[in-house]
Amino acid sequence: MSKNLIPGIIAGETGAVAKAITLIENDDPLQDRLFSELYTQNLRAPRVGITGPPGAGKSTLVNELIDTCLSNKKTVGVIAVDPTSPFTGGALLGDRVRMNKYAWDERVFIRSMGSRGNRGGMARKVQDAGDVLAASGKDMIIFETVGVGQGEYDVAKATDITIVVLVPESGDEIQLMKAGLIEIADLFVVNKSDREGANHLASMLKNVLHNFSKHGRQEPPVFKTTATQGLGIPELYLGLVNLLDLMETNGQLDTCRMERFKSRVSELIREKLEDEFWTIEKTTVLEQAASSLDTVLGAPMDIANILLKNRTLDDN
């Protein structure tokens, strides 16, 4: 089945792309053969991560960026990472209602994926889904994260450029901003800039960035937008394209892609080793060693060593 999907994906057929991403979400074994074929294609489409606190207007901003991309004759793929339902395991918001106007537009592919409880807010399979979208010929791929705050640093590992969206109400928080958020952001957006305090926030943010940006790294630009009215979006798009061009020229894009590739290989190896390690016998040993707090049979390190050496509790 996966081999049959390849021609459809390369042709940009929505149905084939959707089926491939479903295989990825479900951890279907067929996906391994799928990716062996996909990696013969050009997967260099830029990947842009958009993150920020809940209520910052990220989805509206993405919607406006899609329109601007289309106006500039660019096709777009969007993976919107939504909170996972604790009951069904699926994305609570489904395919974004506000983006339904693109449902019949073949230039745009939008898919919601559940975060599956990932601490960083990025669904485990979004990078694989990004590969499918790149192979389908999309010119730009956007990852929108759930916006759970300071824990979303893994977005930087999954994308070429990370956009952090803030709103005027975030002003007081800037003083307490952890250096990590400064480190992951390549570009900042002050959205809802028609509200009081937007100019103050933008100025404060620029001062923070000037003082705390990593030495030798370009200081992230700050853009003001009002996404609900489309204000500032053309400037943001131009700034994004210019930054991508600069990163392509100085080799930073290739560095990002290589680091992302190595990180994904390491993660896959870790997952496969864990799957192979936890046999029924080893799970039983762990359960016997810690059936209750009152009957724990050894220190965590001792039990780990027993399991790693393929011994039983009786052998110890």
VOBA-1610 file (N, C-alpha, C; in pm, whole numbers, padded with zeros to 5 digits, always signed):
BEGIN
Met+00083-00121+00000Met+00000+00000+00000Met+00086+00126+00000Ser+00195+00127+00083Ser+00278+00247+00092Ser+00340+00280-00042Lys+00384+00176-00118Lys+00447+00200-00248Lys+00347+00261-00344Asn+00219+00221-00332Asn+00116+00276-00419Asn+00089+00422-00390Leu+00121+00467-00267Leu+00096+00605-00230Leu+00200+00700-00289Ile+00319+00650-00315Ile+00430+00737-00356Ile+00397+00823-00478Pro+00348+00765-00589Pro+00317+00850-00706Pro+00215+00958-00674Gly+00114+00923-00592Gly+00012+01022-00554Gly+00070+01134-00470Ile+00158+01099-00376Ile+00221+01201-00293Ile+00304+01295-00379Ile+00387+01238-00467Ile+00473+01319-00553Ile+00390+01409-00644Ala+00273+01360-00684Ala+00184+01440-00769Ala+00105+01543-00689Gly+00120+01541-00556Gly+00050+01637-00472Gly-00096+01606-00451Glu-00133+01479-00466Glu-00274+01442-00449Glu-00310+01442-00300Thr-00413+01518-00267Thr-00452+01537-00127Thr-00483+01404-00059Gly-00553+01316-00128Gly-00590+01188-00069Gly-00470+01104-00032Ala-00371+01099-00120Ala-00250+01020-00094Ala-00172+01079+00023Val-00162+01212+00027Val-00090+01278+00137Val-00160+01249+00270Ala-00294+01259+00269Ala-00371+01235+00392Ala-00355+01091+00440Lys-00357+00995+00348Lys-00341+00854+00387Lys-00202+00828+00444Ala-00102+00889+00384Ala+00035+00870+00433Ala+00050+00924+00574Ile-00008+01040+00601Ile+00002+01099+00736Ile-00076+01015+00836Thr-00185+00954+00793Thr-00260+00864+00882Thr-00174+00743+00919Leu-00100+00688+00822Leu-00008+00577+00851Leu+00095+00620+00955Ile+00145+00743+00941Ile+00245+00795+01034Ile+00185+00807+01175Glu+00067+00865+01184Glu+00004+00885+01315Glu-00023+00752+01384Asn-00056+00651+01306Asn-00092+00520+01363Asn+00027+00427+01382Asp+00149+00477+01354Asp+00269+00394+01366Asp+00259+00267+01283Asp+00196+00277+01167Asp+00181+00161+01080Asp+00318+00116+01028Pro+00348-00014+01033Pro+00478-00063+00984Pro+00506-00025+00839Leu+00400-00002+00760Leu+00419+00034+00620Leu+00492+00167+00604Gln+00488+00251+00710Gln+00548+00382+00696Gln+00699+00375+00675Asp+00765+00268+00724Asp+00909+00256+00705Asp+00944+00246+00557Arg+00868+00164+00483Arg+00892+00151+00338Arg+00857+00282+00268Leu+00754+00348+00320Leu+00712+00476+00262Leu+00827+00576+00265Phe+00895+00588+00379Phe+01000+00687+00392Phe+01126+00648+00315Ser+01150+00520+00297Ser+01262+00479+00214Ser+01246+00532+00072Glu+01122+00535+00025Glu+01093+00588-00109Glu+01091+00741-00108Leu+01033+00800-00005Leu+01017+00945-00003Leu+01151+01017-00001Tyr+01252+00955+00063Tyr+01379+01025+00076Tyr+01459+01028-00053Thr+01403+00977-00162Thr+01463+00997-00294Thr+01414+01128-00354Gln+01315+01192-00287Gln+01257+01316-00337Gln+01325+01438-00273Asn+01293+01555-00328Asn+01345+01680-00273Asn+01264+01718-00149Leu+01328+01718-00032Leu+01258+01749+00093Leu+01308+01878+00154Arg+01351+01972+00071Arg+01416+02093+00121Arg+01320+02209+00144Ala+01191+02189+00135Ala+01097+02298+00160Ala+01119+02354+00300Pro+01126+02486+00316Pro+01149+02545+00448Pro+01036+02512+00546Arg+01074+02488+00672Arg+00978+02452+00776Arg+00977+02561+00882Val+00861+02616+00903Val+00846+02730+00993Val+00760+02689+01111Gly+00811+02706+01232Gly+00735+02677+01353Gly+00676+02804+01410Ile+00549+02798+01448Ile+00483+02913+01510Ile+00433+02871+01646Thr+00482+02938+01750Thr+00447+02902+01886Thr+00421+03028+01967Gly+00372+03009+02088Gly+00340+03123+02173Gly+00228+03085+02268Pro+00195+03172+02362Pro+00094+03139+02464Pro-00045+03123+02404Pro-00132+03046+02470Pro-00270+03034+02423Pro-00336+03171+02415Gly-00416+03191+02310Gly-00487+03318+02295Gly-00407+03425+02225Ala-00286+03391+02178Ala-00203+03492+02111Ala-00246+03515+01967Gly-00337+03432+01916Gly-00384+03449+01779Gly-00299+03377+01677Lys-00238+03267+01718Lys-00148+03193+01627Lys-00223+03139+01506Ser-00342+03080+01528Ser-00415+03021+01416Ser-00460+03127+01316Thr-00503+03242+01366Thr-00542+03352+01276Thr-00421+03401+01198Leu-00307+03408+01265Leu-00184+03450+01198Leu-00146+03351+01088Val-00156+03222+01118Val-00126+03119+01018Val-00220+03134+00899Asn-00347+03158+00927Asn-00447+03174+00821Asn-00408+03288+00727Glu-00364+03399+00785Glu-00325+03514+00704Glu-00195+03487+00627Leu-00104+03413+00689Leu+00020+03377+00619Leu-00009+03287+00499Ile-00107+03197+00514Ile-00146+03112+00401Ile-00193+03198+00285Asp-00280+03294+00315Asp-00330+03384+00210Asp-00216+03457+00140Thr-00120+03504+00220Thr-00008+03579+00163Thr+00081+03489+00079Cys+00103+03366+00125Cys+00180+03270+00044Cys+00113+03246-00089Leu-00018+03225-00087Leu-00091+03200-00211Leu-00085+03320-00305Ser-00091+03440-00247Ser-00080+03562-00329Ser+00055+03572-00397Asn+00156+03511-00332Asn+00291+03511-00389Asn+00320+03381-00466Lys+00212+03311-00503Lys+00221+03191-00586Lys+00300+03079-00519Lys+00287+03067-00388Lys+00351+02961-00311Lys+00246+02866-00256Thr+00273+02737-00263Thr+00184+02638-00203Thr+00226+02615-00057Val+00130+02570+00026Val+00154+02564+00170Val+00102+02434+00228Gly+00179+02376+00319Gly+00133+02265+00401Gly+00136+02307+00547Val+00029+02276+00620Val+00020+02316+00761Val-00008+02194+00847Ile+00074+02175+00950Ile+00045+02076+01053Ile+00013+02154+01180Ala-00112+02148+01223Ala-00156+02219+01343Ala-00163+02120+01458Val-00074+02136+01555Val-00067+02043+01666Val-00163+02089+01775Asp-00267+02010+01797Asp-00371+02045+01892Asp-00362+01960+02017Pro-00423+02006+02128Pro-00428+01921+02248Pro-00497+01790+02218Thr-00449+01683+02278Thr-00505+01551+02256Thr-00621+01524+02352Ser-00729+01471+02299Ser-00840+01431+02384Ser-00798+01317+02476Pro-00822+01330+02608Pro-00786+01222+02699Pro-00873+01099+02681Phe-00982+01113+02605Phe-01076+01002+02587Phe-01053+00927+02457Thr-01028+01001+02348Thr-01014+00936+02218Thr-00870+00931+02170Gly-00783+01016+02228Gly-00645+01023+02181Gly-00631+01107+02056Gly-00741+01163+02006Gly-00736+01245+01885Gly-00725+01392+01918Ala-00701+01473+01814Ala-00690+01616+01832Ala-00826+01674+01865Leu-00833+01755+01971Leu-00961+01808+02016Leu-01024+01902+01914Leu-00941+01982+01846Leu-00996+02082+01757Leu-01020+02031+01615Gly-00966+01914+01584Gly-00981+01862+01448Gly-00919+01957+01348Asp-00951+01945+01219Asp-00900+02040+01121Asp-00961+02175+01150Arg-00877+02277+01159Arg-00920+02406+01210Arg-01041+02461+01134Val-01145+02496+01208Val-01269+02545+01148Val-01243+02671+01068Arg-01159+02759+01122Arg-01137+02887+01054Arg-01059+02870+00925Met-01000+02752+00902Met-00922+02730+00781Met-01000+02649+00677Asn-01129+02626+00702Asn-01209+02543+00613Asn-01223+02603+00473Lys-01195+02732+00459Lys-01209+02793+00326Lys-01108+02736+00227Tyr-01006+02664+00278Tyr-00906+02604+00191Tyr-00937+02457+00160Ala-01052+02410+00204Ala-01083+02267+00193Ala-01073+02216+00049Trp-01107+02299-00049Trp-01106+02255-00189Trp-00993+02319-00267Asp-00897+02379-00198Asp-00785+02444-00264Asp-00665+02349-00262Glu-00628+02298-00379Glu-00520+02199-00388Glu-00383+02259-00358Arg-00375+02391-00351Arg-00248+02456-00319Arg-00218+02450-00169Val-00318+02412-00089Val-00304+02413+00057Val-00342+02276+00112Phe-00261+02226+00203Phe-00296+02105+00277Phe-00285+02136+00425Ile-00394+02112+00499Ile-00397+02140+00643Ile-00436+02014+00717Arg-00360+01982+00820Arg-00391+01863+00899Arg-00368+01894+01047Ser-00464+01857+01130Ser-00446+01867+01274Ser-00397+01734+01327Met-00303+01740+01421Met-00251+01620+01485Met-00254+01642+01635Gly-00288+01538+01710Gly-00291+01548+01855Gly-00150+01551+01910Ser-00129+01631+02015Ser+00004+01640+02076Ser+00040+01514+02153Arg-00060+01427+02180Arg-00036+01299+02246Arg+00040+01314+02378Gly+00017+01428+02444Gly+00077+01448+02575Gly+00223+01487+02572Asn+00280+01513+02453Asn+00421+01552+02447Asn+00443+01681+02526Arg+00541+01682+02614Arg+00566+01796+02700Arg+00591+01922+02619Gly+00661+01909+02508Gly+00698+02026+02431Gly+00589+02077+02339Gly+00476+02008+02330Gly+00367+02056+02248Gly+00371+02010+02104Met+00482+01950+02058Met+00491+01902+01922Met+00455+01755+01916Ala+00361+01720+01830Ala+00327+01579+01814Ala+00451+01503+01767Arg+00464+01379+01813Arg+00586+01301+01786Arg+00610+01282+01637Lys+00506+01282+01559Lys+00520+01247+01418Lys+00515+01366+01323Val+00517+01489+01375Val+00500+01601+01285Val+00615+01615+01185Gln+00734+01578+01226Gln+00845+01590+01132Gln+00831+01492+01016Asp+00781+01371+01046Asp+00755+01275+00939Asp+00647+01329+00845Ala+00544+01389+00904Ala+00438+01447+00822Ala+00493+01561+00737Gly+00588+01636+00793Gly+00652+01742+00715Gly+00726+01689+00595Asp+00788+01572+00609Asp+00856+01509+00495Asp+00757+01476+00384Val+00640+01425+00423Val+00538+01392+00323Val+00494+01518+00249Leu+00471+01626+00324Leu+00428+01751+00261Leu+00536+01807+00169Ala+00662+01795+00211Ala+00772+01842+00127Ala+00779+01761-00002Ala+00765+01628+00010Ala+00769+01541-00108Ala+00652+01569-00202Ser+00543+01619-00147Ser+00425+01648-00230Ser+00440+01778-00308Gly+00551+01850-00283Gly+00579+01970-00361Gly+00539+02100-00296Lys+00499+02098-00168Lys+00461+02222-00101Lys+00584+02312-00087Asp+00565+02441-00113Asp+00676+02536-00111Asp+00714+02578+00031Met+00618+02576+00122Met+00645+02612+00260Met+00562+02523+00352Ile+00623+02482+00463Ile+00554+02397+00560Ile+00552+02471+00693Ile+00433+02480+00751Ile+00415+02552+00877Ile+00370+02455+00984Phe+00440+02456+01098Phe+00397+02381+01216Phe+00343+02482+01317Glu+00219+02466+01355Glu+00163+02550+01461Glu+00145+02466+01586Thr+00204+02508+01697Thr+00200+02428+01818Thr+00090+02474+01913Val+00063+02391+02014Val-00051+02415+02102Val-00033+02536+02191Gly+00089+02581+02211Gly+00107+02701+02292Gly+00095+02676+02440Val+00177+02585+02492Val+00169+02554+02634Val+00275+02629+02713Gly+00344+02724+02651Gly+00435+02808+02726Gly+00580+02769+02716Gln+00650+02778+02828Gln+00795+02766+02828Gln+00845+02627+02790Gly+00758+02527+02788Gly+00804+02391+02758Gly+00819+02360+02612Glu+00792+02457+02522Glu+00786+02425+02380Glu+00918+02439+02306Tyr+01028+02414+02372Tyr+01157+02434+02308Tyr+01185+02334+02197Asp+01115+02221+02196Asp+01142+02123+02091Asp+01096+02170+01954Val+01015+02277+01949Val+00973+02331+01819Val+01095+02375+01739Ala+01198+02426+01808Ala+01318+02473+01740Ala+01394+02358+01674Lys+01382+02238+01730Lys+01451+02123+01676Lys+01379+02067+01554Ala+01253+02104+01537Ala+01172+02046+01429Ala+01162+02138+01307Thr+01211+02261+01318Thr+01190+02359+01212Thr+01320+02430+01175Asp+01313+02502+01062Asp+01426+02584+01020Asp+01421+02722+01085Ile+01300+02773+01101Ile+01278+02904+01164Ile+01167+02891+01267Thr+01187+02950+01383Thr+01085+02948+01487Thr+01033+03090+01510Ile+00902+03106+01498Ile+00837+03234+01524Ile+00764+03225+01657Val+00794+03317+01749Val+00725+03323+01877Val+00627+03440+01872Val+00500+03409+01898Val+00393+03509+01892Val+00356+03552+02034Leu+00356+03682+02058Leu+00316+03739+02187Leu+00207+03842+02164Val+00140+03881+02271Val+00035+03984+02265Val+00064+04087+02373Pro+00006+04208+02364Pro+00036+04313+02462Pro+00022+04269+02607Glu-00070+04178+02634Glu-00088+04130+02771Glu+00034+04055+02822Ser+00126+04020+02731Ser+00247+03948+02771Ser+00354+04040+02826Gly+00331+04172+02823Gly+00434+04269+02857Gly+00503+04245+02989Asp+00427+04220+03094Asp+00487+04199+03225Asp+00570+04072+03231Glu+00537+03975+03143Glu+00608+03848+03145Glu+00744+03857+03079Ile+00764+03958+02994Ile+00891+03969+02923Ile+01006+03983+03022Gln+00984+04056+03131Gln+01090+04076+03229Gln+01131+03944+03293Leu+01038+03849+03295Leu+01066+03720+03357Leu+01097+03613+03252Met+01109+03657+03128Met+01129+03561+03019Met+01258+03483+03038Lys+01250+03351+03029Lys+01370+03269+03041Lys+01456+03284+02916Ala+01585+03269+02935Ala+01676+03281+02821Ala+01644+03181+02713Gly+01586+03067+02751Gly+01556+02963+02653Gly+01464+03011+02543Leu+01364+03092+02577Leu+01272+03142+02475Leu+01343+03236+02380Ile+01435+03315+02434Ile+01517+03401+02348Ile+01600+03316+02253Glu+01650+03204+02303Glu+01738+03119+02224Glu+01666+03052+02108Ile+01541+03010+02129Ile+01475+02933+02023Ile+01413+03021+01916Ala+01385+03147+01946Ala+01311+03232+01852Ala+01405+03291+01748Asp+01368+03277+01623Asp+01440+03344+01513Asp+01369+03472+01473Leu+01243+03483+01516Leu+01162+03598+01477Leu+01048+03610+01579Phe+01020+03732+01623Phe+00910+03757+01717Phe+00799+03834+01648Val+00675+03802+01688Val+00558+03875+01640Val+00479+03924+01761Val+00455+04055+01764Val+00361+04111+01863Val+00228+04122+01791Asn+00138+04027+01817Asn+00008+04025+01752Asn-00092+04109+01834Lys-00207+04136+01773Lys-00310+04221+01835Lys-00249+04356+01871Ser-00170+04409+01777Ser-00095+04532+01802Ser-00183+04657+01801Asp-00313+04640+01776Asp-00404+04753+01788Asp-00442+04777+01934Arg-00401+04688+02021Arg-00434+04702+02163Arg-00331+04791+02233Glu-00376+04850+02343Glu-00288+04934+02423Glu-00171+04852+02477Gly-00055+04908+02472Gly+00064+04841+02525Gly+00145+04768+02421Ala+00097+04762+02296Ala+00170+04687+02192Ala+00305+04750+02162Asn+00308+04884+02149Asn+00435+04951+02119Asn+00534+04934+02234His+00482+04943+02356His+00569+04926+02473His+00628+04786+02476Leu+00543+04685+02446Leu+00591+04546+02444Leu+00698+04527+02339Ala+00675+04581+02219Ala+00772+04565+02110Ala+00906+04629+02147Ser+00901+04747+02207Ser+01025+04815+02247Ser+01097+04738+02356Met+01020+04691+02455Met+01081+04614+02564Met+01145+04487+02512Leu+01074+04422+02419Leu+01124+04297+02364Leu+01253+04320+02287Lys+01260+04428+02210Lys+01382+04458+02134Lys+01499+04482+02228Asn+01473+04549+02342Asn+01580+04573+02439Asn+01628+04441+02499Val+01533+04352+02533Val+01569+04222+02590Val+01653+04143+02489Leu+01610+04144+02363Leu+01682+04069+02260Leu+01822+04124+02238His+01833+04256+02243His+01964+04320+02221His+02063+04281+02331Asn+02011+04267+02452Asn+02098+04238+02568Asn+02127+04089+02586Phe+02034+04004+02540Phe+02046+03863+02574Phe+02062+03769+02456Ser+02057+03819+02334Ser+02073+03730+02219Ser+02211+03668+02220Lys+02218+03544+02172Lys+02344+03470+02171Lys+02449+03544+02088His+02570+03546+02140His+02679+03614+02070His+02703+03549+01933Gly+02716+03632+01829Gly+02742+03581+01696Gly+02617+03541+01620Arg+02502+03546+01684Arg+02376+03509+01620Arg+02298+03636+01587Gln+02236+03636+01470Gln+02160+03753+01430Gln+02048+03779+01529Glu+02033+03904+01567Glu+01927+03941+01662Glu+01791+03921+01596Pro+01701+03847+01659Pro+01571+03819+01597Pro+01493+03948+01573Pro+01439+03968+01454Pro+01356+04086+01428Pro+01221+04076+01500Val+01159+04188+01521Val+01029+04195+01588Val+00929+04262+01493Phe+00817+04195+01468Phe+00714+04249+01381Phe+00585+04268+01460Lys+00511+04372+01425Lys+00381+04397+01487Lys+00271+04365+01386Thr+00173+04287+01429Thr+00062+04250+01340Thr-00071+04262+01414Thr-00175+04275+01336Thr-00312+04256+01385Thr-00375+04159+01288Ala-00360+04031+01318Ala-00394+03926+01221Ala-00541+03929+01183Thr-00628+03965+01275Thr-00772+03966+01246Thr-00807+04067+01137Gln-00720+04166+01118Gln-00743+04267+01014Gln-00642+04257+00900Gly-00552+04160+00910Gly-00452+04143+00805Gly-00341+04246+00810Leu-00333+04324+00917Leu-00234+04431+00925Leu-00097+04375+00964Gly+00005+04417+00894Gly+00141+04376+00924Gly+00179+04240+00866Ile+00086+04170+00804Ile+00115+04036+00751Ile+00209+04041+00631Pro+00189+04133+00535Pro+00285+04138+00422Pro+00427+04165+00469Glu+00443+04254+00568Glu+00576+04284+00621Glu+00636+04161+00690Leu+00552+04089+00765Leu+00598+03967+00832Leu+00642+03863+00729Tyr+00562+03845+00625Tyr+00596+03747+00521Tyr+00728+03784+00454Leu+00745+03912+00421Leu+00870+03956+00356Leu+00989+03935+00449Gly+00970+03964+00579Gly+01077+03943+00675Gly+01113+03796+00687Leu+01011+03709+00682Leu+01033+03565+00689Leu+01110+03516+00568Val+01069+03560+00449Val+01137+03519+00325Val+01281+03569+00322Asn+01301+03693+00366Asn+01438+03748+00368Asn+01528+03671+00464Leu+01472+03633+00579Leu+01550+03557+00677Leu+01586+03420+00622Leu+01491+03355+00554Leu+01518+03225+00492Leu+01626+03237+00385Asp+01619+03344+00305Asp+01721+03367+00201Asp+01859+03386+00263Leu+01864+03462+00372Leu+01992+03485+00439Leu+02048+03355+00495Met+01961+03274+00556Met+02006+03146+00613Met+02050+03049+00504Glu+01986+03056+00387Glu+02028+02972+00275Glu+02166+03014+00226Thr+02187+03145+00219Thr+02314+03197+00169Thr+02430+03166+00261Asn+02410+03180+00392Asn+02521+03159+00485Asn+02534+03015+00533Gly+02452+02925+00479Gly+02464+02783+00511Gly+02391+02740+00637Gln+02322+02834+00702Gln+02255+02801+00827Gln+02138+02705+00806Leu+02070+02716+00692Leu+01959+02625+00665Leu+02007+02481+00654Asp+02118+02462+00583Asp+02172+02326+00572Asp+02214+02272+00708Thr+02269+02358+00792Thr+02308+02316+00927Thr+02186+02273+01007Cys+02078+02350+00999Cys+01953+02315+01069Cys+01901+02179+01022Arg+01903+02159+00891Arg+01851+02033+00837Arg+01935+01914+00880Met+02067+01932+00882Met+02154+01822+00922Met+02137+01789+01070Glu+02128+01892+01154Glu+02107+01868+01297Glu+01974+01799+01322Arg+01872+01840+01246Arg+01740+01778+01259Arg+01745+01632+01216Phe+01818+01605+01110Phe+01830+01467+01061Phe+01898+01378+01165Lys+02010+01426+01221Lys+02082+01347+01321Lys+01997+01325+01446Ser+01923+01427+01486Ser+01837+01415+01604Ser+01728+01312+01582Arg+01673+01308+01462Arg+01566+01212+01432Arg+01619+01070+01429Val+01739+01052+01374Val+01800+00919+01373Val+01821+00871+01517Ser+01873+00959+01603Ser+01897+00923+01742Ser+01767+00887+01813Glu+01661+00963+01786Glu+01531+00936+01850Glu+01473+00803+01803Leu+01487+00774+01675Leu+01437+00646+01622Leu+01512+00528+01683Ile+01642+00543+01697Ile+01721+00436+01758Ile+01677+00414+01903Arg+01658+00524+01975Arg+01614+00512+02115Arg+01481+00439+02124Glu+01386+00477+02039Glu+01254+00414+02041Glu+01263+00265+02009Lys+01343+00233+01905Lys+01351+00092+01866Lys+01421+00008+01973Leu+01525+00064+02034Leu+01595-00009+02141Leu+01503-00032+02261Glu+01424+00068+02296Glu+01330+00053+02407Glu+01226-00054+02376Asp+01174-00052+02253Asp+01074-00152+02215Asp+01131-00293+02224Glu+01256-00308+02180Glu+01320-00440+02184Glu+01357-00480+02326Phe+01389-00383+02408Phe+01434-00413+02544Phe+01320-00466+02632Trp+01203-00401+02625Trp+01096-00434+02719Trp+01018-00558+02674Thr+01082-00673+02695Thr+01015-00801+02670Thr+00919-00830+02785Ile+00836-00931+02767Ile+00742-00971+02872Ile+00819-01011+02998Glu+00932-01080+02980Glu+01010-01125+03095Glu+01064-01008+03176Lys+01114-00906+03107Lys+01171-00792+03177Lys+01062-00708+03246Thr+00949-00699+03181Thr+00838-00629+03245Thr+00795-00701+03372Thr+00796-00833+03366Thr+00761-00914+03484Thr+00861-00892+03597Val+00991-00888+03564Val+01093-00863+03666Val+01069-00729+03735Leu+01041-00626+03657Leu+01015-00494+03715Leu+00893-00497+03805Glu+00787-00565+03761Glu+00665-00572+03842Glu+00692-00647+03973Gln+00772-00752+03967Gln+00805-00827+04088Gln+00889-00744+04185Ala+00979-00665+04128Ala+01068-00585+04212Ala+00998-00467+04277Ala+00887-00425+04219Ala+00818-00306+04271Ala+00668-00326+04268Ser+00624-00434+04331Ser+00480-00460+04334Ser+00406-00362+04423Ser+00476-00308+04523Ser+00421-00202+04608Ser+00537-00130+04674Leu+00512-00009+04725Leu+00618+00068+04790Leu+00675-00004+04911Asp+00592-00086+04974Asp+00636-00155+05096Asp+00725-00276+05066Thr+00722-00322+04941Thr+00796-00445+04907Thr+00899-00425+04797Val+00944-00299+04779Val+01047-00272+04679Val+01172-00354+04711Leu+01224-00428+04613Leu+01331-00524+04638Leu+01471-00473+04609Gly+01486-00344+04589Gly+01620-00292+04564Gly+01614-00148+04519Ala+01731-00083+04516Ala+01738+00054+04467Ala+01711+00057+04317Pro+01662+00168+04266Pro+01634+00177+04122Pro+01755+00138+04037Met+01875+00183+04076Met+01993+00149+03998Met+02020-00002+04000Asp+01997-00066+04115Asp+02018-00211+04125Asp+01924-00286+04032Ile+01797-00248+04034Ile+01698-00315+03947Ile+01731-00290+03801Ala+01772-00166+03768Ala+01809-00134+03630Ala+01926-00221+03584Asn+02025-00238+03671Asn+02141-00321+03636Asn+02102-00467+03614Ile+02008-00517+03697Ile+01959-00654+03680Ile+01893-00669+03543Leu+01810-00572+03508Leu+01739-00579+03380Leu+01837-00566+03262Leu+01934-00478+03273Leu+02029-00458+03164Leu+02118-00580+03143Lys+02142-00656+03250Lys+02226-00774+03240Lys+02145-00903+03215Asn+02012-00883+03187Asn+01925-00996+03157Asn+01924-01101+03269Arg+01930-01055+03393Arg+01923-01144+03506Arg+01786-01138+03568Thr+01756-01236+03652Thr+01631-01236+03728Thr+01661-01196+03871Leu+01559-01169+03947Leu+01577-01132+04087Leu+01641-01248+04166Asp+01611-01372+04127Asp+01667-01489+04197Asp+01817-01500+04175Asp+01864-01448+04058Asp+02006-01457+04027Asp+02089-01358+04108Asn+02021-01258+04163Asn+02093-01150+04230Asn+02144-01194+04370
//
